[in-house]
Amino acid sequence: MRIVFSRKGFDSASGGGPSPVIDGRPVSLPIPSGGYSRTSWADLSLGDHVEHASRGRHKADDLCHHDPMFTDRGECLLGQCGAAQTHLANRGVGVGDWFVFFGLFRATGEAPHHRIFGYLHVTEIVDLTDCTAEARQELAALDHPHALGLHARNDTIYRGPGKVATAASSGLRLTVPEGPPSIWRRPEWLREGELSYHDRADRWLPENRLQTVARGQEFVADAGNRAAARKWLNSIVAAIESH
């Protein structure tokens, strides 16, 4: 079993600021569109939040990259391409593996921090460069940006059961209490060198802390069949589904 820590949503570089925590609920703001989109932030009822988080750089009616996409049927669809998709493929991410989505959030009066806000359990992988026209049309009908136009020669959609959190549970916070956002409370099952892009020994700090890389989208951990990793993952899913 592989667990992918997948960075998504607004931050200082993508969008202009952290996503908000509103009435105790983390609200991940999709990043600005890169060219293929039929969805605005206003369509997602996020226009006011985007204008505030971006300090007016983006407007409610601007198009966004609505990905990952969580449907009313309890499904999640994640598009990936380019170097990030190559990294996932090289690490063997496939059916049966899990994405836990995290991003930068800030509640009113609090410092920004990283937290998990959703998950995807992969049951299907769609190669958009080699799938049937019917499969692509189904995804395009959902307005998924990766199905509306190819972003790269390895454009791929991961899909399966998924959900977003409706409460900012302390168990979903990654950043240590004292911050900064990039210093995480490392899950005890995650051992030194087991997270992609985090091979350097000086990133693995005392007291189960981890200094995460400044940028990057997909951090892959091969947890195998370890009971401790499964227990941690079950607790994350339970925290997301508990409200």
Buried (B, 14 or more C-beta within 10 A) or exposed (E): BBBBBBBBBBBEEBBBBBBBBEEEBBBBBBBBBEEBBEBBBBBBEBBEBBBEBBEEEBEBEBBBBBBBBBEEEEBBBBBBBEEBBEBBBEBEBEEEBBBBBBBBBBBEEEEBBBBBBBBBBBEEBBEBEEBEEEBBEBBBEBBBBBBBEBBBEBBBBBBBBBBBBBBBBEBBBBBBEEEEBBBBBBBEBBEEEBBBBBEEEEBBEEEEEBBBBEEBBBBBBBBEEBEEBBEBBEBBBEBBEEE
